[in-house]
Amino acid sequence: MANTIENDNTFIGRSANGKGGITNATAIGANASVTQSNSLVLGNGVNVGIGTTEPQAQLHVQGGYLRRRRRPGNHSQVAERIGLSPAND
Protein backbone atom coordinates (compact mmCIF):
# COMPACT_ATOMS: atom_id res chain seq x y z
CA MET A 1 0.00 0.00 0.00
CA ALA A 2 1.09 3.53 -0.61
CA ASN A 3 -0.67 6.81 -0.04
CA THR A 4 -1.84 7.48 -3.55
CA ILE A 5 -1.65 10.73 -5.44
CA GLU A 6 -4.65 9.98 -7.63
CA ASN A 7 -7.72 12.23 -7.54
CA ASP A 8 -10.15 12.65 -4.66
CA ASN A 9 -8.61 10.32 -2.05
CA THR A 10 -8.57 11.16 1.67
CA PHE A 11 -6.52 9.44 4.39
CA ILE A 12 -7.01 10.59 7.98
CA GLY A 13 -5.16 8.98 10.91
CA ARG A 14 -1.77 7.51 11.69
CA SER A 15 -0.70 5.19 8.87
CA ALA A 16 -4.07 5.49 7.06
CA ASN A 17 -3.41 4.35 3.54
CA GLY A 18 -4.79 3.36 0.16
CA LYS A 19 -3.95 1.11 -2.77
CA GLY A 20 -2.33 2.76 -5.77
CA GLY A 21 -4.59 3.60 -8.70
CA ILE A 22 -7.80 4.13 -6.72
CA THR A 23 -9.90 7.31 -6.80
CA ASN A 24 -12.63 8.84 -4.64
CA ALA A 25 -11.64 6.66 -1.68
CA THR A 26 -11.40 7.50 2.04
CA ALA A 27 -9.71 5.71 4.95
CA ILE A 28 -10.31 7.13 8.44
CA GLY A 29 -8.53 5.93 11.58
CA ALA A 30 -5.17 4.58 12.67
CA ASN A 31 -3.94 1.89 10.25
CA ALA A 32 -7.15 2.08 8.18
CA SER A 33 -6.66 1.10 4.56
CA VAL A 34 -8.89 1.25 1.49
CA THR A 35 -8.25 -0.88 -1.59
CA GLN A 36 -10.99 0.01 -4.09
CA SER A 37 -12.31 3.21 -5.63
CA ASN A 38 -15.52 4.86 -4.46
CA SER A 39 -15.20 3.39 -0.95
CA LEU A 40 -15.18 4.55 2.68
CA VAL A 41 -13.32 2.59 5.36
CA LEU A 42 -13.78 3.53 9.01
CA GLY A 43 -10.99 2.18 11.18
CA ASN A 44 -9.15 -1.08 11.39
CA GLY A 45 -10.55 -3.47 14.01
CA VAL A 46 -12.85 -0.85 15.53
CA ASN A 47 -16.55 -0.49 16.31
CA VAL A 48 -18.52 2.02 14.23
CA GLY A 49 -21.58 3.77 15.63
CA ILE A 50 -24.36 5.62 13.85
CA GLY A 51 -26.54 7.59 16.23
CA THR A 52 -24.60 6.38 19.28
CA THR A 53 -21.41 7.53 21.00
CA GLU A 54 -20.64 4.06 22.44
CA PRO A 55 -20.89 1.43 19.67
CA GLN A 56 -21.14 -2.10 21.06
CA ALA A 57 -20.51 -3.98 17.80
CA GLN A 58 -18.59 -3.64 14.54
CA LEU A 59 -21.65 -1.77 13.22
CA HIS A 60 -24.05 -0.39 15.83
CA VAL A 61 -26.99 1.54 14.39
CA GLN A 62 -29.12 3.24 17.03
CA GLY A 63 -32.79 2.46 16.33
CA GLY A 64 -32.08 -0.05 13.55
CA TYR A 65 -32.84 0.65 9.92
CA LEU A 66 -35.32 -0.19 7.23
CA ARG A 67 -34.55 -2.57 4.37
CA ARG A 68 -36.68 -2.76 1.26
CA ARG A 69 -37.04 -6.05 -0.59
CA ARG A 70 -39.25 -7.47 -3.32
CA ARG A 71 -41.88 -10.03 -2.41
CA PRO A 72 -41.28 -13.43 -4.06
CA GLY A 73 -43.27 -13.82 -7.29
CA ASN A 74 -44.42 -10.23 -7.05
CA HIS A 75 -43.07 -6.86 -8.13
CA SER A 76 -44.29 -5.01 -5.03
CA GLN A 77 -41.88 -4.03 -2.29
CA VAL A 78 -42.11 -4.54 1.46
CA ALA A 79 -40.17 -2.64 4.13
CA GLU A 80 -38.64 -4.66 6.96
CA ARG A 81 -37.35 -3.15 10.17
CA ILE A 82 -33.99 -4.64 11.04
CA GLY A 83 -32.85 -3.96 14.60
CA LEU A 84 -29.10 -3.75 15.03
CA SER A 85 -28.93 -1.99 18.38
CA PRO A 86 -28.65 -3.87 21.66
CA ALA A 87 -32.06 -4.37 23.31
CA ASN A 88 -31.31 -1.93 26.12
CA ASP A 89 -30.80 1.09 23.80
NORWOBEL-V926860 format. One line per field, one symbol per residue. phi: phi as a letter, one per 40 degrees, with the letter a starting at -180 (. if undefined). psi: psi as a letter, one per 20 degrees, with the letter a starting at -180 (. if undefined). burial: # if it has 24 or more other ideal C-beta (glycine too) atoms within 12 Angstrom, else .. A space follows every 50 residues. Layout:
# NORWOBEL-V926860
phi=???
psi=???
burial=???
This chain:
# NORWOBEL-V926860
phi=.adcbccgbbbbhdgcaaccgcbfbbbbhdgcbbbbcfbbbbgbgbcbbb gacbcbadbbbcggabbbaccdgaccbbcbcbcbcdccc
psi=qpoqjrqkqpopqpjqrqqqiqqlqpppqpjqqpjqqlqpporokrqppo jqimpjrhooopiarpppqqqpjqjqqqpppopiqqhj.
burial=...#....###....###...#..#####..###......###....#.. .........##......................#.....
